[in-house]
Amino acid sequence: MKKLVNITDITAYLYCPRKIYLRIVKGMSYPPNEKMIIGRLRHEVFDIFNKNEEILVSGIKSNLPENEIGKLYETLLDNIIKETLVLNNYLIRKFAINEEDFSKSVKQSAHPEISLRTLAVKNTLNLGFLGQDLWKNLKPKYHTELKLESSELGLKGRIDRVKIEDEILPYEVKTRDKVYDSDKIQLAGYALLLESRFNKPVNRGIIEFLGKQENIILDEKLKSQVLDIAEKIRNLTEETAFTPSSFSKCNNCEFKKDCDESL
């Protein structure tokens, strides 16, 4: 079985192969910090949110107005956040995480996801479906931060958003105002994972940034690059990962000291 390579490591490799070498091959790491723990808790919240959506939608027995559907989703998210904070109280205290700020941040990032799901439910309600039939016929369905892996491909990753309808569409959400080639490769990696999961071709994806969207064609060339880079990561050596440490991008790298000492 191939060693699983994270899609984000593939994009990081394009930025600096040596950093991936030090972390994956040499096993260098740093203790968890506040940012890492917050990320872990966010993933936990959205994993539970995705798993509980079917129960929420199947429980709708009448044609509710759109704002009430939105409130159901908001209440679900709020309860999950509170439960996650309680269950991870030790980490919250250890890393001095501000619970109010965490809750506000997660709700803010979930707002567009809830809006999309609310609209899908309302449109399907208008077709006359209720309860279990509403969930079965819900189109499109959305997943937020969907975690996937494929032992056959040797890949794993977590996709910001996936729209599942007749077409399966991955989204990568960025907070900057520019799209890089590495973003396209990242989407191509997610396309491969989705194809493996749903046994359907995924030929395009969306990069969403600052309220804008850019349609990305995910052709075989891009997908082949993903698999080629993943294989390079599995076979990394000191020589193939060599990167001079004089680049300006190295100055703020957490591995800079270790990298300099190992050169």
Summary of the structure (lengths in Angstrom):
residues: 263
radius of gyration: 20.6
end to end distance: 32.3
largest distance: 66.8
contacts: 766
relative contact order: 0.16
helix: 56%
strand: 16%
